[in-house]
């Protein structure tokens, strides 16, 4: 197959799939939730996590005001919820009420934690910077909520118990399959030359 060279990106999906998450915020006296596919861990010690949020989003204003955010990982069965919170604005509605989102109590922040999340991070904002049309928010993870049975003894998601929603772009979601998991030992392959 011949590759095509594109100098001006229209869609930006080539790096997907990635786990879709729901970022929660509390600020200006309100709670909000938004879909997020642009997020990642940044450091183990201290535990830092980053999320990318458009300045046009209501969540941007709430994170700036509240100086904290939550990152909630929900199972594939809730992909419609991810699309719902991503396709609506918290400026016009209370998403928790409108979509009947149940909350668990936060421990160290004021951000909503989703009851149905198999894992969630409470993050205190430590830095934020503008990159292009998005703001990169960096938070220190001050509390982690885990559904213990959703993870193996090695603390890896157990795909027999939970299926993370993988976002492919263009509003497409995929559920990973346990049958496609392979263990590839870096020590073995790192020594192969």
Number of C-alpha atoms within 10 A of each C-alpha: 3 4 5 6 6 7 6 6 7 7 8 9 12 8 8 13 16 19 22 25 28 25 30 27 32 24 20 12 8 13 18 25 32 26 22 23 20 15 20 14 13 14 11 10 7 10 14 19 24 22 22 22 25 15 13 10 16 18 25 19 17 21 23 17 14 19 22 25 33 31 31 27 23 25 22 21 13 15 21 11 18 21 18 17 21 17 10 16 17 18 12 8 11 16 19 17 9 10 11 10 14 13 14 12 12 18 13 13 20 21 30 25 30 26 16 17 21 21 21 27 24 28 28 25 20 13 12 16 11 13 10 8 10 16 16 18 25 24 26 23 24 15 17 16 18 15 11 12 13 18 18 13 9 7 11 9 18 16 17 12 12 18 20 25 24 21 22 18 16 9 7 12 20 16 17 15 11 12 8 6 9 7 5 8 8 9 8 8 9 8 7 7 4
